[in-house]
Amino acid sequence: MRKLRTGDEVIVRTGRSRGQRGKILRLLDDGRVVVEGVNMIKRHTRPNPQANQPGGILEKEAPIAIANVALYNPVTKKPDRVGIRVLADGRKVRYFKSNGEVVDV
């Protein structure tokens, strides 16, 4: 079970985009994540008439290391570490380390 999933709201802890908050769009296999509106880059593209794609300067999200983001805790309004706990009925759930509150219900 992964500690971060697609759709989780995270805060960037280090780097150029420090303090920005957004939802995880994609988890990549090499330990990086793409977060909505964070680590924006400009990509210069050529037009492709066969794919009906115009050229120009596109702005899109670049991947960021998963170690540089932390799950947003809505109770404390801060980034928080995540642990995995097994409940009495055998289900695995994620919980916030600071207050012990369960993330997924």
Contacts in CASP RR format, 6 or more apart in sequence:
PFRMAT RR
TARGET T0000
AUTHOR 0000-0000-0000
METHOD contacts of the structure
MODEL  1
MRKLRTGDEVIVRTGRSRGQRGKILRLLDDGRVVVEGVNMIKRHTRPNPQ
ANQPGGILEKEAPIAIANVALYNPVTKKPDRVGIRVLADGRKVRYFKSNG
EVVDV
1 84 0 8 1.000
1 92 0 8 1.000
1 94 0 8 1.000
2 27 0 8 1.000
3 71 0 8 1.000
3 82 0 8 1.000
3 83 0 8 1.000
3 84 0 8 1.000
3 94 0 8 1.000
4 10 0 8 1.000
4 24 0 8 1.000
4 27 0 8 1.000
4 33 0 8 1.000
4 66 0 8 1.000
4 69 0 8 1.000
4 71 0 8 1.000
4 82 0 8 1.000
5 24 0 8 1.000
5 27 0 8 1.000
6 24 0 8 1.000
6 25 0 8 1.000
6 26 0 8 1.000
6 27 0 8 1.000
7 23 0 8 1.000
7 24 0 8 1.000
7 25 0 8 1.000
8 23 0 8 1.000
8 24 0 8 1.000
8 71 0 8 1.000
8 72 0 8 1.000
9 21 0 8 1.000
9 22 0 8 1.000
9 23 0 8 1.000
9 71 0 8 1.000
9 72 0 8 1.000
10 21 0 8 1.000
10 22 0 8 1.000
10 23 0 8 1.000
10 24 0 8 1.000
10 33 0 8 1.000
10 35 0 8 1.000
10 69 0 8 1.000
10 70 0 8 1.000
10 71 0 8 1.000
10 72 0 8 1.000
10 79 0 8 1.000
11 19 0 8 1.000
11 20 0 8 1.000
11 21 0 8 1.000
11 22 0 8 1.000
11 69 0 8 1.000
11 70 0 8 1.000
11 72 0 8 1.000
11 78 0 8 1.000
11 79 0 8 1.000
12 18 0 8 1.000
12 19 0 8 1.000
12 20 0 8 1.000
12 21 0 8 1.000
12 35 0 8 1.000
12 38 0 8 1.000
12 39 0 8 1.000
12 64 0 8 1.000
12 68 0 8 1.000
12 69 0 8 1.000
13 19 0 8 1.000
13 68 0 8 1.000
13 69 0 8 1.000
13 70 0 8 1.000
13 79 0 8 1.000
14 68 0 8 1.000
15 68 0 8 1.000
16 39 0 8 1.000
17 38 0 8 1.000
17 39 0 8 1.000
17 64 0 8 1.000
20 35 0 8 1.000
20 37 0 8 1.000
20 38 0 8 1.000
21 72 0 8 1.000
22 35 0 8 1.000
22 36 0 8 1.000
22 37 0 8 1.000
22 38 0 8 1.000
23 35 0 8 1.000
23 36 0 8 1.000
24 33 0 8 1.000
24 34 0 8 1.000
24 35 0 8 1.000
24 36 0 8 1.000
24 69 0 8 1.000
25 33 0 8 1.000
25 34 0 8 1.000
25 35 0 8 1.000
25 36 0 8 1.000
25 61 0 8 1.000
26 33 0 8 1.000
26 34 0 8 1.000
27 33 0 8 1.000
27 66 0 8 1.000
28 34 0 8 1.000
28 63 0 8 1.000
31 65 0 8 1.000
31 66 0 8 1.000
32 63 0 8 1.000
32 64 0 8 1.000
32 65 0 8 1.000
32 66 0 8 1.000
33 63 0 8 1.000
33 64 0 8 1.000
33 65 0 8 1.000
33 66 0 8 1.000
33 69 0 8 1.000
34 61 0 8 1.000
34 62 0 8 1.000
34 63 0 8 1.000
34 64 0 8 1.000
35 61 0 8 1.000
35 64 0 8 1.000
35 69 0 8 1.000
36 61 0 8 1.000
37 61 0 8 1.000
38 61 0 8 1.000
38 64 0 8 1.000
39 61 0 8 1.000
39 62 0 8 1.000
39 63 0 8 1.000
39 64 0 8 1.000
40 59 0 8 1.000
40 60 0 8 1.000
40 61 0 8 1.000
40 62 0 8 1.000
41 59 0 8 1.000
41 60 0 8 1.000
41 61 0 8 1.000
41 62 0 8 1.000
42 57 0 8 1.000
42 58 0 8 1.000
42 59 0 8 1.000
43 57 0 8 1.000
43 58 0 8 1.000
43 59 0 8 1.000
43 60 0 8 1.000
44 56 0 8 1.000
44 57 0 8 1.000
44 58 0 8 1.000
45 53 0 8 1.000
45 55 0 8 1.000
45 56 0 8 1.000
45 57 0 8 1.000
45 58 0 8 1.000
46 55 0 8 1.000
47 53 0 8 1.000
47 54 0 8 1.000
47 55 0 8 1.000
47 56 0 8 1.000
48 55 0 8 1.000
69 79 0 8 1.000
70 79 0 8 1.000
70 80 0 8 1.000
70 81 0 8 1.000
71 79 0 8 1.000
71 80 0 8 1.000
71 81 0 8 1.000
71 82 0 8 1.000
71 96 0 8 1.000
71 103 0 8 1.000
72 78 0 8 1.000
72 79 0 8 1.000
72 80 0 8 1.000
73 79 0 8 1.000
73 80 0 8 1.000
73 96 0 8 1.000
73 98 0 8 1.000
73 99 0 8 1.000
73 101 0 8 1.000
75 96 0 8 1.000
75 99 0 8 1.000
75 101 0 8 1.000
76 98 0 8 1.000
76 99 0 8 1.000
78 98 0 8 1.000
80 96 0 8 1.000
80 97 0 8 1.000
80 98 0 8 1.000
81 96 0 8 1.000
81 97 0 8 1.000
81 98 0 8 1.000
82 94 0 8 1.000
82 95 0 8 1.000
82 96 0 8 1.000
82 97 0 8 1.000
82 103 0 8 1.000
83 94 0 8 1.000
83 95 0 8 1.000
83 96 0 8 1.000
83 97 0 8 1.000
84 92 0 8 1.000
84 93 0 8 1.000
84 94 0 8 1.000
84 95 0 8 1.000
85 92 0 8 1.000
85 93 0 8 1.000
85 94 0 8 1.000
85 95 0 8 1.000
85 102 0 8 1.000
86 92 0 8 1.000
86 93 0 8 1.000
87 93 0 8 1.000
93 102 0 8 1.000
93 103 0 8 1.000
93 104 0 8 1.000
93 105 0 8 1.000
94 102 0 8 1.000
94 103 0 8 1.000
94 104 0 8 1.000
95 101 0 8 1.000
95 102 0 8 1.000
95 103 0 8 1.000
96 103 0 8 1.000
END
